[in-house]
């Protein structure tokens, strides 16, 4: 089992690395070259850089991930692909994507995009909070322990 992180805008990278290190599970951060950093060079953490294209990280994660691996992303499209590949997919705000909730999430995203296209304003996501991070940490730890 490996953990793949859609890492360009992921606010829980340190949490993922810390918990994964405790449980001895390898982490792969997938990010664009525009986010290159030597700080990512840590034991147990591999960083894969991709072109800066819109879905380049998503495509690379899907090439690398195997059934049973864990993917952390806020991208509903990538989450849907990960579920179809029988991966465990988590959102950084502390919920698990499932076959039962992904259609609703994708439909809501589509409806909001259509509303914006027609000139309406939609609310963006709430700011990421300390409570969100704690909720993610608890879910992530439990998911890793259950998957072992």
QUIURUR-V751768 format. One line per field, one symbol per residue. ss: DSSP state (H for helix, E for strand, L for the rest). A space follows every 10 residues. Layout:
ss=???
This chain:
ss=LEEEEELLLL LLHHHHHHHH HHLLLEEEEE EEHHHLLHHH LELLEEEEEE LLLLLHHHHH HHHHLLLLLE EELLLHHHHH HHHHLLLEEE ELLLEEELLL LHHHHHHHHH HHHHHHHLLL LLLLLLLLLH HHHHHHHHHH HHHHHHHL
